[in-house]
Amino acid sequence: MRILNLIDQEDWTSMGSDIKGKIYEGLLEKNAEDTKSGAGQYFTPRPLINIMVQCVQPKPMKTIIDPACGSGGFFLAAYDFLSKQSLDRDEKKFLKDVTFHGNEIVASTRRMCLMNLYLHGIGEIDGEPLIKSSDALISSESNTYDYVLANPPFGKKSSYTVTNEDGEVERDDMSYNRQDFWETTSNKQLNFLQHIKTLLKINGEAAVVLPDNVLFEGGAGEEIRKRLLETTELHTILRLPTGIFYANGVKANVLFFTNKAASKEAQTKDVWIYDYRTNVHHTLKKKPLTEADLQDFVKCYNSHNIYNRKETWSEENPDGRWRKYSYDEIIARDKTSLDIFWIKDQSLTDLDNLPEPDVLAQEIVDNIEAALVSFREIIKDLE
């Protein structure tokens, strides 16, 4: 594996743990750039992870889980955030040994994650592994957690491979029959969303990267969205631009929600949406996403008091990216769709100010690849 060759070239013995960890993380990112190998599937852009942590602002002596943790990027961002605070001895020990939990079913990626954590001073090399190798969706967790930070793997369907009586390999859709799920579906992303809800303590918080289909898909998707709005406070959605993930053609969002106790009334009152997609252009090499790009969102999010927010959108400012929708407005939408946008796409009207040709070409490629993914799913369903 390319990452192992890169690691072997480093002299690890003469470095401190902090330097080792940063070098190792840099090697993982470099390896993720090799899109042909598929390595980028487990690597979420670090600027995005960092702003998600900045918004959630995890507290000491609290637990964090990522049910599809890849190389451990969310853990490291949360660790950096927490370690910069003034912690006493018990809080430092809790941070090192108790805070983080996760699942990663790809064996090589799990090993990378464990090494990544260890090199950053998290866990013990000969202690109980913090990362399970089991499929997180198979069954419910025995524990609940204070925070979920996650970017579940891209790909809509869960499936498994079998060999039939004629010796031919077939792929079947997998549905997880769990009593704690609202709906039974083979849609992997919807299953992860349901699973994440079950992981949270009452008043536990989640920040999760999910593709567009979770916001608008009908059937099970509509029912899951309704139940999510009813049982959690889904207070924020960040619409992400294309061109920031190593997997091409991905259109994704970050959902921020807080689990709530049972109630007769819907727990979600308002959903705040920040559109950082319309008229935004990023590429991995020439214009990668940075934390500075998302600082306006962090400011609008207002972590210190999410109930004291102000819209930047208005009838006088129709291009404002920060807008509020009430629960009643969303429930009245077709299929309870959360796929909401309002800013006019300038590329459709302002032909004199189009993006640079290479950016425009990459956007076209991303859109075509996203469409191909959708068509492949339709073909699978028809078969």
N, C-alpha and C positions, 0 to 999 in steps of 0.2 A: 504494500500500500504506500502511496506517495507520501502521506503524512509521516509514516514511520521512517522513511528515508530522510526526510527533513529533520526529524527529531534526532536521529543518529548522528547528524552532522554537528550537533551542538555539544559544547563542553558544560555539562550540568553540575559538575562537582564543585566548581569554584564560584557558584552564584548563590545569592540569597534567595529565599523562597519567593519573595515578591517579584524579583527580577525573573526567576524561573517561570513563574506563573504567567507573567506578561509575555515572555518569549513564546511559551507554549500556546497561549491564546492567539498570538500573532501567526504562528504556524498553522493553527486550525483555520484561521480566516484565509490565509494564503491558499491552503488546500481547498477551501470552499470555492475559491475562484475558478477551480478546474471544473467547469460545468459539465464537461463530457463524462467525468467520472461519477457525476450525481452527488458529489460530496456536499454541495450546497444545500441539500434537502434538510440537513439538520442545523443549518447555520442561519440564525435570524440576525439581521443587521444590528450591530451593537448600538448605534445611535438610537434606534427605535426601542430597544430593550432599556436603555438608560432613561429615556424620557418616561417610559411606562413605570419604572421604579420611582422616578422623581414624582410622578403623579400619585401613586399609591402610598409612598412614604412609609414602608414597613417599620414597625416599632420593635425594640429589643424584647427578648423573651417571648417571641411569637414564632409560630411555625409557618413554613413556606413549602408548598409542593408544586412540582411541575410534572404532570402525568405523561409528558412526551418530551423529556428534557434535552435530548440531543447531546451536544457537547457541554451543556451546563451554563450557557450564557446568562440566563435569568438569575441563577444562583450567584454567579460572580458579581453581577451588577448590584444585587441586593446586599451581598456581603460587603462590597465596597461602600455602599450607602450607609450600612449599619456600623461598620468598623470606624467610620469617620466621626461617629458620635462618641460622647464621653461615657464609656461603659465600665462598670465595675467588674471584679473578677468573675462573679457568677454569670453575669451577662456575656462576658467574653467566652466562657466555657460553653454556655448554651448556644452561642452563635457558632462555635466551632463544631460541636458534637450533636446538637439537637435540632437546630433551626431547619435544616434542609432535608427534603424527601423527594423522591421522584421515581419515574419508570422510564426505561429505554429498552426496547425489545431487540434492537440491532446490536449484536454482541460487540462488534468492533467499536461502534459509536459509544456504547456504554463504558468500555474500557477507557476510551479517550476522555469521557466525562469524569470518571473516577480519578484519573490521573490529573486532569485539569483542576479538580477540586483540591486534591492533595497538594499540588504544587502551589496552590493559593492558601494553604494552611487550613483547609476545611476537612474534618474527619481524620481518621487514623488509617494508615496503610494496612495495618493488620487487624483493624476493628471491624465491626458490623458494617457492611456496605450501605451507604446512604441511598443508593440507586438500585431498585429492583429490576430484574430482567424480565419480569412477567408483563403480559399485555394488560395495560391499565383498564381496558374496557370489559374484560372478561367478567369481573365481579366487583362488588362494592368494596371500598376500603373499610378496614375495621376502625380507623380513626378519622376524625375530621380536623381541619386545619384553619389557620387564621387567614392565610393568603394563598391564592392560586395565581401564579404567573406562568403563562404558557403560550406557545405557538404550535398547536397540534400539526402533524404532518399534512402537507398538501395532498390532494387526491380525495375524490368524493366518496368512492366506494370502499367498503371493507370486504375483503374476499379471501378465499383460501383455495389451494390447489389440490386436486385429487386425481387419481389414476383410475379410469373406468375398467370394465371387464375386458375390453379390447386392447388395454395397455396404452390408451390415449390419455394425454394430460388435459384435464378440464379445469376451468376456474369458475367457482360458484360464489355468488354474493353471500356475505356473512351478516346475519342480523343477531344482535346481542339480546337475548331474552332475559332482561333484568327487571325484577319486580319494582325496583326503585326508579326506573325510567318512566317518563310520561308516555313515550311512544316507542314502538319497536320499528326500527328502520335499518337499512344497510348503509345509510349515509354516514360515513365515518365522522364528518365534521359535526353533524347534529348529535351523534352519540357522544363525542367528546364534550360538547356543550352540556348535555344532560349529566354526564359523569362529573364534570367540574362543579356543577350545582350541588351534587351529593357530597363533594369533598369539603365543602365550606361549613365552618361553624356558624351558628347564628351570629349575624353581624360580621361574618368573615367577608373579605373582599377579593374580587377577581379582576384581573386584566388579561384578556385573551385575544390573540390574533386569530381571526376567522375569515374565510373567503366570502365573497358577495352572496353565494347561493344560500348561506345560512340566513341572510336577511330577507330573502324574497321567495324561497322555494315553498310551494304549496304542500298540501297533504300533511304529513308528519311535521314538516317545517313550520307550517302555520300554527299548529297546535302547540308545538314546543315554544314558539315565540310568545304565544298568549300566556302559557304557563310561566314562562320566565318573567314576563311583565307583572304577573299576578303575585309571584312568590319571592321575587327579588326586586331590589331597586336598581333597575337598569338606567343609570343616570347619564351615561356618556358613551358616544360612539365617535371614533376618529376614523374618517375615511382616508385610506392611504393611497398614494399614487402608484402607478405602475413603474417599473424600472428600478425598484429598490431591492428586490429579492433575486437570489441566484437562480431560482426556478422561474423561467420566463412566462410571461402572460398572466401572472397572478394579480388578481384584483382582490384586495383584502382590507379589513377594518380591524380596529381594536375596540372590543366591548369591555366597558368597565361597569361592574355591578356588585351590589352588596346583598348577601343572603339575609333574609328576614324571617322572623317567626310567623307561624300560620296566622292568617287574618281573613276576615270576610271581605275586606276591601283590597283592591289591587295595591301592591306595595310601591309600584312605580307611579309617580305623579307626573313627572316631566322627563323627557329624554333630550339631552343637549347633544347636538351633532356639530362636529367641526369638519368641514370639507377641505381636506388638504389633497384633493385629487384634481378637481376641475381646474384647468389652465396651469397645472403644476407639471413640470417636466424634469425627470431625473434619469440618469443612466448610471450603471455600476462603475464605469471607468472615468468618463469625462465630467459627470456631475453627480457624484454619489450623495446619498442622503447624509446630512450632518445633524448634530443636536441643535445647532443654531437654527436650522430650518424649522424646527418644531417648538422653539421657545415661545412663540405667540400662542400656540395651543396650550403649553404648560401654564402660561399666564392666565388664559381664559379658563382653564380647568379649575384653577383656584383651590389647590389641595387643602388649604387651611380652613376653607369654608365653602363647600360646594353648593351650599344653599344661598350664597351671595354672589351670584354670577350676573353678568350683563351681556346681552346679545350685541354682537357687532353688526348683525344683519338688521336692516329695517327697510321700509318701503323707499326711504330716501337713500339707503345704501344697499341696493340689491345684491352687491358682490361681497357683502360681509360673510365671512366664513363660519361664524359661530351663531347657531340658531337653535331655538328651543321649540319642541313640539310636546303638547300635552298628551297624556294617556288617552283621552277621549279622541283626539285627532288621529292618533296612531291606530287605535282599535277600529276606527271608521274606514281606514284604508283597505283596499282590496288585499285579501290574504294577510291582513295585519303586517303589511310590508314595512320593513325598516330601511329599505333601500331608497333613501330620500336624498334628493339633490335639488338645488334651486338656482345655482349660479350659471349664467349663460356661458356656453363653451365658445371662447373667442375664436378658436380655429374654424368655426363654422361661419363666422361673420366678418372677422378681421383678417382678410387674406394678405394684407401688407405687413402683418406682424406675426407670421408663423414662426414656430421654433426652428432652430438650425436643422439643416437637412438630415444629419445623422440622428438627431433626437427624434425628429418626425418619423424617420424610417424605423427606429427602434420601437416607437409607439405603435406603428402599423404592425410590426412583427408581433409585439405583445398582444395586440387585439386579435390578430389571426390565430395565434397559439391558444389564447383563451377560448376562442370560438371552437377550435379543434378539440380541445378538452371536453367542451360541452357536447359536441357532436359525437365524440367517442362514447360518452356516457349514454347518449340516446341510442346508439347502436347496440351497446351492451343490454340496455333495457329491452330493445326489440328482439334481440336474440334469445 
